[in-house]
């Protein structure tokens, strides 16, 4: 991989040990994937934030770094609400370590906006055509597919390295020729908002790391696309998909998958809630303002009988504190900075009901418990009275 003189100096350690380590990571990554050079990025989103997932080794690695990021960089969700962790039942040792992780990132200049939906709170981070170095699977999918930016799915260390250097290796989805659809998905169903998570859950398993091109009867809205991409990234490894009629076509002879109402209904029946559900969680990816408003409307005049969490970005919760107040008057809890998948707060439950295809895919493996699926309305109903 070709390096400029400035990049070569950093790689040789002439700009300090932290930049040398960062360049080592980027050069190794570029060599593995056949990149020809490094390219500047507009922003970075860094995964590897929850103490549950990175542990002591991860904390030590981040804490040893020095310097400051040179592009805008934000964090993925942490393992707890950074200010209300006691309400989640998080123990003090975990909380201490988690706060140390966030502080270590902050010292490097990474903004502690711990969210999987940075585009909802800081749209300036990504614009059409921008090169990015984002980590979280659903954020990568949204950036590539909905915003029209260009990013591979970075690991936590490579994303942080990109933030310190301001560049990432040019390979994969940074190259236009790699962004061609590989499979057609004909959706022969009139989809409700809650169907997009199920559709993504199905298609991710089918296409793996392919690039699907969807043919819908009706154009999805932004929250629908967020749910679709998140689920495909979790049940498979989809980082780019197309949904617009003007999208490039898949090559002649590409496989086509037909999805019917029956396919969606089969998954719904398989993942239907029952009396074993003891916690309900909404907001994976983090809830938008519109989704918070829907939950507030559905909870009005009700009291929860099961534990109900709504996860969102702190900036969203602070901007719409009126909606948070309405939700929490029911006994439900709005948590920021975290989600049900990466928090140890989930570990004490047996079965969680979610409105997310992403969470449906991850909870059994990452949280070691059963999962059920329903729409936002069904989730609220399950939390406010017996299923």
C-alpha positions as CSV (number, residue, x, y, z in Angstrom):
1,X,0.0,0.0,0.0
2,X,1.4,3.4,-1.0
3,X,2.1,5.8,1.9
4,X,2.7,9.5,1.6
5,X,5.8,11.0,3.2
6,X,3.7,12.2,6.1
7,X,2.1,8.8,6.5
8,X,5.4,7.1,6.3
9,X,6.8,9.3,9.1
10,X,3.8,8.4,11.3
11,X,4.3,4.7,10.5
12,X,7.9,4.9,11.5
13,X,7.1,6.4,14.8
14,X,8.4,9.9,14.1
15,X,5.0,11.4,15.2
16,X,4.8,9.5,18.5
17,X,4.0,6.0,19.7
18,X,0.2,6.3,19.5
19,X,0.2,7.4,15.9
20,X,2.7,4.7,15.1
21,X,0.3,2.1,16.6
22,X,-2.6,3.6,14.7
23,X,-0.8,3.5,11.4
24,X,0.3,-0.1,12.0
25,X,-3.3,-1.1,12.3
26,X,-4.4,0.8,9.2
27,X,-1.5,-0.5,7.1
28,X,-2.1,-4.1,8.2
29,X,-5.8,-3.8,7.4
30,X,-5.0,-2.3,4.0
31,X,-2.5,-5.1,3.2
32,X,-5.0,-7.7,4.1
33,X,-7.7,-6.3,1.8
34,X,-5.5,-5.1,-1.0
35,X,-6.0,-1.4,-0.5
36,X,-3.8,0.8,-2.7
37,X,-3.7,3.8,-0.3
38,X,-5.2,5.6,2.6
39,X,-8.1,8.1,2.0
40,X,-9.4,10.9,4.3
41,X,-12.6,10.3,6.2
42,X,-15.2,12.8,7.3
43,X,-16.1,11.1,10.6
44,X,-15.6,8.0,12.7
45,X,-17.9,6.0,14.9
46,X,-16.1,3.8,17.3
47,X,-17.3,0.5,18.6
48,X,-15.8,-1.4,21.6
49,X,-17.3,0.8,24.3
50,X,-19.2,-1.5,26.6
51,X,-17.1,-3.0,29.4
52,X,-19.2,-6.1,29.0
53,X,-17.7,-6.7,25.6
54,X,-14.1,-5.3,25.8
55,X,-13.3,-6.0,29.4
56,X,-10.0,-5.0,31.2
57,X,-7.8,-5.7,28.1
58,X,-9.8,-3.2,26.0
59,X,-9.8,-0.6,28.7
60,X,-6.0,-0.9,29.1
61,X,-5.4,-0.6,25.4
62,X,-7.5,2.6,25.0
63,X,-6.0,4.1,28.2
64,X,-2.5,3.6,26.9
65,X,-3.1,5.8,23.8
66,X,-2.1,9.5,23.7
67,X,-2.9,12.3,21.4
68,X,-6.2,13.6,19.9
69,X,-8.5,12.5,17.1
70,X,-8.2,14.7,14.0
71,X,-11.8,14.2,12.7
72,X,-15.2,14.1,14.3
73,X,-15.6,10.9,16.2
74,X,-18.4,9.5,18.4
75,X,-18.9,6.3,20.4
76,X,-21.1,3.3,20.1
77,X,-23.5,2.5,23.1
78,X,-21.9,1.8,26.4
79,X,-23.0,-1.0,28.8
80,X,-25.2,1.3,30.9
81,X,-26.9,4.7,31.1
82,X,-23.9,6.9,32.1
83,X,-25.9,8.9,34.7
84,X,-28.8,6.5,35.7
85,X,-26.9,3.2,35.9
86,X,-28.3,2.5,39.4
87,X,-31.8,2.5,37.9
88,X,-30.6,-0.3,35.6
89,X,-29.4,-2.4,38.4
90,X,-25.7,-2.1,37.4
91,X,-23.2,-2.9,40.1
92,X,-20.6,-0.3,41.2
93,X,-17.6,-2.1,39.9
94,X,-19.0,-2.4,36.4
95,X,-20.1,1.3,36.5
96,X,-16.6,2.4,37.6
97,X,-14.9,0.5,34.7
98,X,-17.5,1.7,32.2
99,X,-17.0,5.3,33.2
100,X,-13.2,4.8,32.9
101,X,-13.6,3.6,29.3
102,X,-15.7,6.6,28.3
103,X,-13.3,9.0,30.0
104,X,-10.3,7.3,28.2
105,X,-12.1,7.9,24.8
106,X,-12.9,11.5,25.9
107,X,-9.3,12.3,26.6
108,X,-8.5,11.3,23.0
109,X,-11.1,13.8,21.8
110,X,-13.9,11.3,21.0
111,X,-17.3,12.7,21.7
112,X,-19.2,10.6,24.3
113,X,-22.4,10.5,22.2
114,X,-22.9,6.8,23.0
115,X,-25.3,5.9,20.3
116,X,-25.8,3.4,17.4
117,X,-27.7,6.2,15.5
118,X,-25.2,9.1,15.3
119,X,-27.0,10.3,12.1
120,X,-30.1,11.0,14.2
121,X,-28.4,13.5,16.5
122,X,-25.5,14.8,14.3
123,X,-26.5,14.7,10.6
124,X,-23.3,16.7,9.7
125,X,-21.3,13.5,10.4
126,X,-22.2,11.9,7.1
127,X,-23.4,13.2,3.8
128,X,-23.9,11.6,0.4
129,X,-20.5,10.6,-1.1
130,X,-18.5,11.1,2.1
131,X,-15.9,8.5,3.1
132,X,-16.4,7.4,6.7
133,X,-14.9,4.9,9.2
134,X,-17.9,3.7,11.1
135,X,-18.0,0.6,13.3
136,X,-21.6,-0.3,14.5
137,X,-23.3,-2.6,12.0
138,X,-26.6,-0.8,11.8
139,X,-25.0,2.6,11.5
140,X,-22.8,1.3,8.7
141,X,-25.8,0.0,6.9
142,X,-27.7,3.2,7.3
143,X,-24.7,5.4,6.2
144,X,-24.1,3.3,3.1
145,X,-27.7,2.6,2.1
146,X,-29.8,5.6,3.2
147,X,-27.4,8.5,3.4
148,X,-25.3,7.4,0.4
149,X,-21.9,7.7,2.2
150,X,-19.1,5.1,1.9
151,X,-17.8,3.0,4.8
152,X,-16.7,-0.5,5.6
153,X,-17.7,-2.0,8.9
154,X,-14.6,-1.1,11.0
155,X,-13.5,-2.9,14.1
156,X,-13.2,-0.8,17.3
157,X,-9.3,-0.5,17.1
158,X,-9.3,0.3,13.3
159,X,-12.0,2.9,13.8
160,X,-10.1,4.6,16.6
161,X,-6.9,4.4,14.5
162,X,-8.8,6.1,11.6
163,X,-9.9,8.8,14.0
164,X,-6.4,9.5,15.2
165,X,-4.9,9.5,11.6
166,X,-8.0,11.0,9.9
167,X,-7.8,8.3,7.2
168,X,-8.8,4.7,6.4
169,X,-7.6,2.2,3.8
170,X,-9.3,2.4,0.4
171,X,-11.0,-1.0,-0.2
172,X,-14.4,-2.6,-0.1
173,X,-17.3,-0.2,0.0
174,X,-15.1,2.9,-0.5
175,X,-14.7,1.7,-4.1
176,X,-17.7,2.4,-6.4
177,X,-17.3,-0.9,-8.3
178,X,-17.7,-2.8,-5.1
179,X,-21.1,-1.2,-4.4
180,X,-23.1,-3.1,-7.0
181,X,-26.2,-5.1,-6.0
182,X,-25.6,-8.9,-6.0
183,X,-29.2,-10.2,-5.4
184,X,-32.7,-9.0,-6.0
185,X,-35.4,-9.1,-3.3
186,X,-39.0,-8.9,-4.5
187,X,-41.3,-8.1,-1.5
188,X,-44.7,-9.4,-2.4
189,X,-46.4,-8.0,0.7
190,X,-47.9,-4.7,1.9
191,X,-45.5,-4.0,4.8
192,X,-46.4,-2.4,8.2
193,X,-43.7,-0.6,10.1
194,X,-43.1,-3.6,12.3
195,X,-42.6,-5.9,9.3
196,X,-39.3,-4.3,8.3
197,X,-37.4,-5.8,11.3
198,X,-38.8,-9.2,10.4
199,X,-38.0,-8.8,6.7
200,X,-34.4,-7.8,7.6
201,X,-34.1,-10.8,10.0
202,X,-35.1,-13.1,7.2
203,X,-33.0,-11.6,4.4
204,X,-29.8,-11.2,6.4
205,X,-29.8,-15.0,7.0
206,X,-30.3,-15.6,3.2
207,X,-27.8,-13.2,1.7
208,X,-25.0,-13.1,4.3
209,X,-22.6,-10.3,3.2
210,X,-24.3,-9.8,-0.1
211,X,-25.7,-6.5,-1.4
212,X,-29.5,-6.9,-1.8
213,X,-31.6,-4.7,-4.0
214,X,-35.2,-4.5,-2.8
215,X,-38.3,-4.1,-4.9
216,X,-41.1,-2.8,-2.6
217,X,-44.7,-2.1,-3.3
218,X,-44.4,1.1,-1.3
219,X,-41.3,3.2,-0.5
220,X,-40.3,2.7,3.2
221,X,-39.7,5.7,5.5
222,X,-36.5,6.5,7.3
223,X,-37.3,4.5,10.5
224,X,-38.4,1.5,8.4
225,X,-35.1,1.6,6.6
226,X,-33.2,1.9,9.9
227,X,-35.0,-1.2,11.2
228,X,-34.5,-3.2,7.9
229,X,-30.7,-2.5,7.7
230,X,-30.1,-3.1,11.4
231,X,-31.8,-6.5,11.2
232,X,-29.9,-7.6,8.1
233,X,-26.6,-6.6,9.6
234,X,-27.3,-8.7,12.7
235,X,-28.8,-11.8,11.2
236,X,-26.3,-11.6,8.3
237,X,-23.5,-9.2,7.5
238,X,-25.2,-6.9,5.2
239,X,-23.5,-3.5,5.1
240,X,-25.1,-2.0,2.0
241,X,-28.5,-2.5,0.4
242,X,-30.7,-0.7,-2.2
243,X,-34.3,0.2,-2.0
244,X,-34.8,2.9,-4.6
245,X,-36.2,2.2,-8.1
246,X,-33.3,4.2,-9.6
247,X,-30.7,2.1,-7.8
248,X,-28.2,0.2,-10.0
249,X,-29.4,-3.2,-11.2
250,X,-27.9,-6.5,-10.1
251,X,-25.9,-8.2,-12.9
252,X,-27.9,-10.4,-15.3
253,X,-28.6,-13.8,-13.9
254,X,-28.4,-12.7,-10.3
255,X,-30.5,-14.7,-7.8
256,X,-33.9,-13.3,-6.9
257,X,-35.7,-14.0,-3.6
258,X,-39.4,-13.6,-3.2
259,X,-40.8,-12.6,0.2
260,X,-44.5,-13.1,0.9
261,X,-46.9,-12.3,3.8
262,X,-46.6,-16.0,4.8
263,X,-42.8,-15.7,5.2
264,X,-43.2,-12.8,7.6
265,X,-46.1,-14.5,9.5
266,X,-44.0,-17.6,10.0
267,X,-41.3,-15.7,11.8
268,X,-43.9,-13.8,13.8
269,X,-45.5,-17.0,15.0
270,X,-42.2,-18.6,15.8
271,X,-41.2,-15.5,17.9
272,X,-44.5,-14.7,19.4
273,X,-44.5,-13.5,23.0
274,X,-45.9,-15.6,25.9
275,X,-46.2,-15.5,29.7
276,X,-42.5,-16.3,30.0
277,X,-41.6,-12.7,28.8
278,X,-40.4,-10.8,31.9
279,X,-38.9,-7.7,30.3
280,X,-39.8,-5.6,27.2
281,X,-37.3,-3.4,25.4
282,X,-37.7,-0.9,22.6
283,X,-35.0,1.0,20.8
284,X,-32.4,-1.2,19.0
285,X,-31.3,0.8,17.1
286,X,-31.9,3.8,19.3
287,X,-35.4,5.3,19.1
288,X,-35.9,8.4,17.0
289,X,-38.0,11.4,18.2
290,X,-40.9,10.0,16.2
291,X,-40.6,6.6,17.8
292,X,-40.5,8.2,21.3
293,X,-43.7,10.1,20.5
294,X,-45.4,6.8,19.4
295,X,-44.4,5.1,22.7
296,X,-45.6,8.1,24.7
297,X,-48.9,8.1,22.9
298,X,-49.4,4.3,23.5
299,X,-48.5,4.5,27.2
300,X,-50.8,7.5,28.0
301,X,-53.1,6.6,30.8
302,X,-51.4,3.2,31.3
303,X,-49.2,1.7,34.0
304,X,-46.6,-1.0,33.2
305,X,-46.8,-4.4,34.8
306,X,-43.7,-5.7,33.2
307,X,-40.3,-4.0,33.1
308,X,-40.3,-1.7,30.0
309,X,-37.1,0.0,28.7
310,X,-36.9,2.5,25.9
311,X,-33.4,3.1,24.6
312,X,-32.4,6.3,22.9
313,X,-29.5,8.7,22.4
314,X,-29.0,11.2,25.2
315,X,-29.3,14.1,22.8
316,X,-32.7,12.9,21.7
317,X,-33.9,12.4,25.2
318,X,-32.7,15.8,26.3
319,X,-34.3,17.5,23.3
320,X,-37.6,15.7,23.9
321,X,-37.7,15.7,27.7
322,X,-41.5,16.2,27.4
323,X,-41.9,12.8,25.8
324,X,-39.5,11.2,28.3
325,X,-41.6,12.5,31.1
326,X,-44.8,11.1,29.6
327,X,-43.2,7.7,29.1
328,X,-41.8,7.5,32.6
329,X,-45.1,8.5,34.2
330,X,-46.3,5.0,33.2
331,X,-43.5,3.3,35.2
332,X,-41.5,2.6,32.0
333,X,-37.8,3.8,31.9
334,X,-36.0,5.7,29.2
335,X,-32.3,4.8,29.2
336,X,-29.6,6.7,27.3
337,X,-26.1,5.8,26.2
338,X,-26.8,2.0,26.1
339,X,-29.1,-0.7,24.7
340,X,-30.4,-4.0,25.8
341,X,-27.9,-6.0,23.7
342,X,-24.7,-4.6,25.2
343,X,-25.7,-4.0,28.8
344,X,-25.3,-6.6,31.6
345,X,-28.6,-5.3,33.0
346,X,-30.3,-7.8,30.6
347,X,-28.6,-10.8,32.2
348,X,-31.0,-11.1,35.1
349,X,-34.0,-11.8,32.8
350,X,-35.3,-15.0,31.2
351,X,-37.1,-13.8,28.1
352,X,-37.1,-10.3,26.5
353,X,-39.7,-9.0,24.0
354,X,-38.4,-6.5,21.5
355,X,-39.6,-4.6,18.4
356,X,-36.2,-5.1,16.7
357,X,-35.0,-7.7,14.2
358,X,-31.5,-6.7,15.2
359,X,-32.2,-7.5,18.9
360,X,-34.1,-10.6,18.0
361,X,-30.9,-11.9,16.3
362,X,-28.4,-10.8,19.0
363,X,-30.2,-11.4,22.3
364,X,-30.1,-15.2,22.3
365,X,-26.3,-15.2,21.5
366,X,-25.0,-12.1,23.3
367,X,-27.4,-12.1,26.3
368,X,-28.0,-15.8,26.6
369,X,-31.8,-15.5,26.9
370,X,-34.9,-16.1,24.8
371,X,-36.3,-13.4,22.6
372,X,-39.8,-12.6,21.4
373,X,-40.9,-10.1,18.7
374,X,-43.7,-7.6,18.3
375,X,-44.6,-4.2,17.0
376,X,-44.2,-1.2,19.3
377,X,-47.9,-1.4,20.0
378,X,-47.6,-5.1,20.9
379,X,-44.6,-4.4,23.1
380,X,-46.4,-1.7,25.0
381,X,-49.5,-4.0,25.4
382,X,-47.2,-6.8,26.7
383,X,-45.7,-4.4,29.2
384,X,-49.0,-3.0,30.5
385,X,-51.0,-6.2,30.7
386,X,-50.5,-10.0,30.4
387,X,-49.9,-11.2,26.9
